[in-house]
């Protein structure tokens, strides 16, 4: 997904990769919309990881950061739909 976002390729919007916020590192981050994007592989399906991701998202939300999560398979199989969802989310913030 990074090749589709880097260099302001998505509607001229800036994204950063591997952006730290507090104790966490977001896969991708849009500073102008305070939106983090997480790419979730199969490891995120375990009960322990689900609980960790929920705590992480709650903490980031408390800092004013919206977190969008996309399964890696959705990115592989429907990148246009994922990009449209990201654009809709960051355009509204």
N, CA, C and O of each residue as an XYZ file, in Angstrom:
372
protein
N       0.825     -1.192      0.000
C       0.000      0.000      0.000
C       0.868      1.254      0.000
O       0.476      2.275     -0.564
N       2.037      1.190      0.623
C       2.895      2.372      0.699
C       3.199      2.967     -0.669
O       3.181      4.191     -0.796
N       3.476      2.173     -1.700
C       3.727      2.784     -3.013
C       2.546      3.604     -3.537
O       2.736      4.514     -4.344
N       1.342      3.290     -3.091
C       0.151      4.040     -3.535
C      -0.042      5.343     -2.764
O      -0.796      6.215     -3.197
N       0.637      5.478     -1.622
C       0.437      6.654     -0.763
C       1.636      7.598     -0.751
O       1.469      8.811     -0.621
N       2.842      7.049     -0.887
C       4.032      7.893     -0.753
C       4.089      8.943     -1.856
O       3.555      8.756     -2.949
N       4.737     10.027     -1.546
C       4.869     11.104     -2.524
C       3.567     11.817     -2.835
O       3.398     12.353     -3.930
N       2.639     11.829     -1.875
C       1.365     12.557     -2.014
C       0.518     12.010     -3.173
O      -0.239     12.759     -3.790
N       0.641     10.719     -3.468
C      -0.056     10.133     -4.620
C      -1.567     10.039     -4.441
O      -2.303     10.013     -5.427
N      -2.033      9.987     -3.210
C      -3.473      9.888     -2.974
C      -4.028     11.291     -2.753
O      -3.998     11.811     -1.637
N      -4.528     11.891     -3.811
C      -5.178     13.216     -3.759
C      -4.285     14.293     -3.148
O      -4.782     15.250     -2.553
N      -2.980     14.141     -3.293
C      -2.065     15.151     -2.779
C      -1.891     15.143     -1.267
O      -1.321     16.080     -0.708
N      -2.369     14.109     -0.605
C      -2.324     14.038      0.855
C      -1.018     13.385      1.294
O      -0.577     12.398      0.705
N      -0.409     13.941      2.327
C       0.858     13.430      2.834
C       0.636     12.310      3.847
O      -0.202     12.414      4.742
N       1.397     11.253      3.683
C       1.412     10.136      4.619
C       2.849      9.874      5.029
O       3.782     10.119      4.264
N       3.014      9.381      6.225
C       4.314      8.951      6.726
C       4.247      7.459      6.987
O       3.185      6.917      7.296
N       5.382      6.803      6.861
C       5.453      5.369      7.140
C       6.212      5.157      8.445
O       7.184      5.858      8.726
N       5.759      4.178      9.246
C       6.408      3.835     10.512
C       6.565      5.063     11.410
O       7.666      5.407     11.841
N       5.441      5.705     11.674
C       5.427      6.961     12.435
C       5.167      6.696     13.924
O       4.148      6.102     14.276
N       6.078      7.131     14.796
C       5.878      6.924     16.231
C       4.931      7.954     16.850
O       5.005      9.147     16.553
N       4.049      7.470     17.707
C       3.204      8.330     18.536
C       3.187      7.683     19.917
O       2.690      6.569     20.085
N       3.731      8.387     20.896
C       3.829      7.824     22.236
C       4.594      6.515     22.194
O       5.657      6.433     21.578
N       4.061      5.488     22.848
C       4.772      4.204     22.884
C       4.528      3.329     21.655
O       5.009      2.196     21.609
N       3.801      3.823     20.671
C       3.405      3.013     19.525
C       3.994      3.541     18.223
O       4.333      4.718     18.103
N       4.107      2.641     17.256
C       4.543      3.010     15.913
C       3.426      2.613     14.962
O       3.054      1.443     14.868
N       2.903      3.599     14.263
C       1.829      3.351     13.305
C       2.433      2.923     11.973
O       3.474      3.438     11.563
N       1.778      1.981     11.298
C       2.270      1.558      9.987
C       2.323      2.757      9.044
O       3.330      2.990      8.376
N       1.238      3.506      9.000
C       1.132      4.703      8.155
C       0.402      5.776      8.947
O      -0.425      5.470      9.806
N       0.709      7.028      8.655
C       0.091      8.119      9.397
C      -0.102      9.321      8.481
O       0.792      9.693      7.722
N      -1.292      9.922      8.567
C      -1.605     11.153      7.849
C      -1.651     12.272      8.886
O      -2.630     12.384      9.625
N      -0.605     13.104      8.954
C      -0.564     14.131      9.993
C      -1.668     15.185      9.875
O      -2.173     15.665     10.890
N      -2.041     15.543      8.664
C      -3.055     16.594      8.522
C      -4.425     16.147      9.024
O      -5.222     16.974      9.467
N      -4.701     14.852      8.959
C      -5.993     14.325      9.415
C      -5.879     13.593     10.748
O      -6.873     13.073     11.255
N      -4.672     13.548     11.319
C      -4.431     12.803     12.561
C      -5.057     11.407     12.473
O      -5.824     10.990     13.341
N      -4.701     10.703     11.397
C      -5.242      9.379     11.133
C      -4.115      8.386     10.919
O      -3.239      8.590     10.078
N      -4.149      7.306     11.691
C      -3.203      6.216     11.527
C      -3.848      5.091     10.750
O      -5.051      4.852     10.855
N      -3.040      4.411      9.977
C      -3.516      3.275      9.195
C      -2.686      2.069      9.585
O      -1.457      2.105      9.535
N      -3.363      1.005      9.972
C      -2.699     -0.218     10.372
C      -3.028     -1.327      9.388
O      -4.187     -1.519      9.019
N      -2.012     -2.048      8.968
C      -2.162     -3.206      8.096
C      -2.056     -4.440      8.984
O      -1.014     -4.694      9.588
N      -3.135     -5.198      9.055
C      -3.200     -6.337      9.964
C      -3.061     -7.654      9.214
O      -3.911     -8.013      8.399
N      -1.984     -8.364      9.499
C      -1.802     -9.714      8.985
C      -2.499    -10.716      9.886
O      -3.207    -10.341     10.821
N      -2.295    -11.989      9.599
C      -2.974    -13.058     10.340
C      -2.629    -13.057     11.820
O      -3.440    -13.499     12.634
N      -1.457    -12.576     12.188
C      -1.061    -12.554     13.601
C      -2.021    -11.713     14.444
O      -2.130    -11.920     15.653
N      -2.704    -10.780     13.819
C      -3.636     -9.909     14.543
C      -4.960    -10.610     14.868
O      -5.835    -10.011     15.493
N      -5.112    -11.855     14.456
C      -6.350    -12.600     14.705
C      -6.332    -13.388     16.011
O      -7.340    -13.995     16.371
N      -5.216    -13.392     16.722
C      -5.154    -14.131     17.984
C      -5.826    -13.312     19.089
O      -5.815    -12.082     19.032
N      -6.400    -13.963     20.078
C      -7.072    -13.232     21.160
C      -6.153    -12.214     21.859
O      -6.578    -11.104     22.179
N      -4.905    -12.601     22.087
C      -3.973    -11.692     22.761
C      -3.699    -10.459     21.906
O      -3.649     -9.341     22.417
N      -3.526    -10.666     20.620
C      -3.231     -9.543     19.735
C      -4.454     -8.647     19.550
O      -4.323     -7.427     19.452
N      -5.618     -9.240     19.503
C      -6.854     -8.451     19.388
C      -6.976     -7.535     20.603
O      -7.285     -6.351     20.464
N      -6.734     -8.083     21.792
C      -6.817     -7.276     23.017
C      -5.765     -6.170     23.010
O      -6.060     -5.038     23.395
N      -4.558     -6.476     22.582
C      -3.497     -5.471     22.498
C      -3.877     -4.363     21.520
O      -3.714     -3.179     21.817
N      -4.385     -4.757     20.352
C      -4.784     -3.765     19.337
C      -5.911     -2.874     19.854
O      -5.943     -1.682     19.548
N      -6.821     -3.429     20.623
C      -7.913     -2.626     21.185
C      -7.378     -1.599     22.183
O      -7.799     -0.442     22.171
N      -6.454     -2.018     23.042
C      -5.836     -1.082     23.997
C      -5.053      0.005     23.257
O      -5.119      1.183     23.610
N      -4.336     -0.396     22.262
C      -3.535      0.532     21.460
C      -4.429      1.567     20.777
O      -4.155      2.766     20.828
N      -5.491      1.098     20.143
C      -6.421      1.996     19.463
C      -7.073      2.945     20.458
O      -7.221      4.132     20.166
N      -7.461      2.452     21.615
C      -8.079      3.312     22.634
C      -7.100      4.395     23.079
O      -7.490      5.551     23.239
N      -5.844      4.037     23.278
C      -4.844      5.022     23.685
C      -4.654      6.077     22.589
O      -4.624      7.275     22.870
N      -4.529      5.629     21.362
C      -4.344      6.567     20.240
C      -5.563      7.473     20.078
O      -5.418      8.671     19.834
N      -6.761      6.906     20.213
C      -7.981      7.727     20.155
C      -7.958      8.801     21.233
O      -8.373      9.934     20.990
N      -7.474      8.450     22.426
C      -7.356      9.415     23.505
C      -6.399     10.548     23.193
O      -6.504     11.633     23.765
N      -5.469     10.299     22.289
C      -4.521     11.323     21.839
C      -5.044     12.087     20.619
O      -4.344     12.928     20.056
N      -6.286     11.782     20.218
C      -6.895     12.469     19.085
C      -6.577     11.852     17.734
O      -6.816     12.475     16.700
N      -6.043     10.638     17.728
C      -5.683      9.959     16.483
C      -6.748      8.917     16.155
O      -7.050      8.047     16.972
N      -7.305      9.012     14.971
C      -8.221      8.000     14.467
C      -7.393      6.877     13.860
O      -6.412      7.133     13.162
N      -7.780      5.643     14.121
C      -7.038      4.499     13.596
C      -7.936      3.726     12.630
O      -9.043      3.315     12.978
N      -7.435      3.540     11.422
C      -8.097      2.702     10.426
C      -7.331      1.394     10.338
O      -6.105      1.400     10.227
N      -8.031      0.287     10.385
C      -7.381     -1.028     10.291
C      -7.866     -1.739      9.037
O      -9.061     -1.793      8.746
N      -6.904     -2.280      8.307
C      -7.218     -3.031      7.100
C      -6.483     -4.359      7.125
O      -5.274     -4.397      7.355
N      -7.197     -5.441      6.891
C      -6.519     -6.735      6.776
C      -5.594     -6.728      5.557
O      -5.920     -6.154      4.518
N      -4.453     -7.365      5.702
C      -3.498     -7.423      4.589
C      -4.135     -8.030      3.342
O      -3.830     -7.616      2.224
N      -5.012     -9.002      3.530
C      -5.669     -9.619      2.373
C      -6.582     -8.638      1.644
O      -6.691     -8.695      0.419
N      -7.237     -7.743      2.376
C      -8.089     -6.738      1.733
C      -7.244     -5.792      0.891
O      -7.656     -5.367     -0.188
N      -6.072     -5.472      1.390
C      -5.176     -4.592      0.635
C      -4.712     -5.299     -0.633
O      -4.667     -4.702     -1.709
N      -4.372     -6.562     -0.494
C      -3.923     -7.328     -1.663
C      -5.037     -7.501     -2.691
O      -4.811     -7.361     -3.893
N      -6.239     -7.806     -2.211
C      -7.334     -8.163     -3.107
C      -8.187     -6.985     -3.566
O      -8.889     -7.088     -4.572
N      -8.135     -5.861     -2.837
C      -9.023     -4.739     -3.167
C      -8.354     -3.408     -2.831
O      -8.913     -2.601     -2.089
N      -7.177     -3.182     -3.366
C      -6.438     -1.966     -3.032
C      -7.226     -0.709     -3.399
O      -7.160      0.284     -2.674
N      -7.960     -0.727     -4.493
C      -8.734      0.463     -4.878
C      -9.803      0.783     -3.845
O     -10.019      1.951     -3.520
N     -10.472     -0.237     -3.328
C     -11.481     -0.023     -2.301
C     -10.876      0.476     -0.997
O     -11.449      1.337     -0.329
N      -9.719     -0.066     -0.640
C      -9.034      0.369      0.575
C      -8.608      1.829      0.432
O      -8.809      2.627      1.348
N      -8.028      2.175     -0.697
C      -7.605      3.564     -0.921
C      -8.795      4.521     -0.905
O      -8.689      5.636     -0.394
N      -9.924      4.090     -1.462
C     -11.131      4.925     -1.436
C     -11.594      5.132      0.014
O     -12.011      6.231      0.379
N     -11.521      4.095      0.827
C     -11.894      4.217      2.236
C     -10.966      5.151      2.995
O     -11.414      5.945      3.822
N      -9.673      5.054      2.714
C      -8.706      5.944      3.353
C      -8.960      7.377      2.940
O      -8.969      8.276      3.781
N      -9.166      7.597      1.661
C      -9.428      8.955      1.178
C     -10.680      9.538      1.805
O     -10.683     10.703      2.204
N     -11.728      8.763      1.899
C     -12.968      9.234      2.523
C     -12.719      9.598      3.994
O     -13.222     10.612      4.480
N     -11.954      8.779      4.687
C     -11.712      9.028      6.116
C     -10.859     10.255      6.339
O     -11.175     11.069      7.207
N      -9.787     10.412      5.583
C      -8.897     11.547      5.834
C      -9.458     12.850      5.257
O      -9.117     13.931      5.736
N     -10.293     12.760      4.260
C     -10.903     13.966      3.691
C     -11.918     14.576      4.644
O     -12.146     15.785      4.624
N     -12.525     13.745      5.476
C     -13.544     14.216      6.407
C     -12.999     14.744      7.714
O     -13.773     15.165      8.574
N     -11.676     14.735      7.891
C     -11.085     15.171      9.156
C     -10.369     16.477      9.017
O      -9.814     16.984      9.991
